[in-house]
Amino acid sequence: MPAAVTPITDHTVRALAALPTQFQEKDILRAIVAAFADEIQEMEDVAADLCLLRQIVDCTGEQLDGWGEIVGELRAGRSDADYRTGIYAKIYRDNSCGEPNRMITAAKTITGAEGVLYAPGAAAATYSLTITNATTEPANMQTIMEAISPNGVGVDITFTP
């Protein structure tokens, strides 16, 4: 996930503070500068909202449908939360070669877990995931992780508090 950009929330204060000393007491000039800076602040606020609401983790409705179109995942009547899980699963399924780090990242992203422990399974061609403090436990998590894993590789999933 890309690093979040912190929006500037005080353009007017900054603009007024940048005035040279000889103009600090000029009320008309300060009002003009403040008017322009207020407009810039409004644009900054809208841009920040657009950036936030376009991320898969935060978007809903039509924005989420747009992500689904991009990755090729149909909504099929699912709620936003279930559809978001499907989108993440599709992204990981399309970009995975079964690397342990990718399986851990996929499980963390899909469940919102604090930690995921990956361990080779007891049987051949298996592995286990222990998912800790998940914010969501999708009912189809087994199916999702099997789809992300290489063909024929089994997974045992355990959720712990």
N, C-alpha and C positions, 0 to 999 in steps of 0.2 A: 504494500500500500504506500502511495507517495507521501512524503512528509507534508504536514499541514503548513500552510502559509498563514502567518498571523497578520490579520488586517490591522491597519492603522485606525485608531478610534478617536484621535484628537487632532485632526487636520487644522481646525480653526485655531486651537491653542498654539499649535506649532507655527502657523502662519503669522499670528500676531506677535509671537515671541521673536520671530525672525526679522521684524521691522527694526530698522536702525533706531538708535536712541532718539535722534532728533524728531522722529515721526511717532514715537510712542504716545505722545499726548495729543495727536491730531485725530479728533473723534471721527471726522468725515472719512478720512483715509482708513482708519481702523474699521469703520462700518463697511467700506467697499471691500477691503481685504477679507473681512469676516463673511461677507455675502458670497464671494467667490469660493472661499474655503469651505463654507457650508455645502455648496453644490458639489465640490470635490468629495466631501465626506459622504454625501448621499450616494455618489457613484461608487465609492469604495465599499459602502455597506451592501449595495446591490451586487457588486462583483463578488464579495465574500460569500453572500448567500448563494449565488449561482455556483461558485466553486464547491461549497459544502453540499448543496442539494444534488449535485451531479455525481457524487461518489456513491458507489453501490451500497455501501453500508448505511447511508443516510437517505437515499432517494426513495420515493414512493410513487405509486400510480404510473402515470405516463412516462416519467423519467426512468422508472424501473423497466417498463415495457421497452424503452429504447435500448437499455443494456441487453435485454433479452434478445432483441432483434440483432444487435451487434454480434453476440456470441452464438446465436442460433438456438436459443432455448425458448420454446413456446410457453405462454402463461398457463394455458389449459385450465382456467378457472381457479388457480391457486391464489391464496392470500399473498400479500406482499412479503411476509416473512418466509413462507414456503417457497415462493417464487425466487426470492433472494438466495435461499439455500440452493435451489436448482441452478441458478446462474453461476454461483460459486463452484458448484460441483461440475458443471459443464466446462468452466474455465480450467479447473484442475485436471479434469478428464482429458481435455484436448492437449494439455501441456505436460503431462506426466509420463515418466518412464519408470515409475516405481521407486525412485530414490527415497531413502528414509526421510531426509530433510523435507522433501516435497510432501510426503504423507503427513508428517508432523504439521507443516504449515497449513495444509488443507484442513486437517482436523481442527486446528486452532481457529482458523478463519470461519469455518462452517458452524462451529459450536460456541465460539467466543470464549474458549477455555483459557484459563491462566497457564496451564501446563499440559503437555502431552508427552508421555513416555513411550518410546518406540522400542520394542524388543523382538528379536527373532523368535519365531514360534517353535514349539516343541516338535511339531511335525514338519516334514520337508515342505517347502514352498508355502510357508505361512509366517505371519508376523502378528504381534499383538500391539494394541494401542491402549494405554491407560490415560483417560481424559479427566483432568482435574478441574473442578470449579467451573463447569460449563454454564454459560448463560442460557443456552438452549440445547435440548437433546432431541434432534430430529428422529422421528419414528423410523425413518428409512436410512439411518446412518450406516447400517451394515451394507445396504445396497449401494449407497453412495461411495463408500470407501472401496468396495469390491470393484466398482466401475472405474475408479481412479487407479487401482492397482493393476499390475500386468495380468494378462489372461492366465487363469489357472492358479493364481496366488490367493490364498485365503487370509482372512483377517479376523482377529478376535478383539472385540471392542468392549472395554469396561469403563463405565463412568463412576468417578469417585468424588465425594464432596471436598 
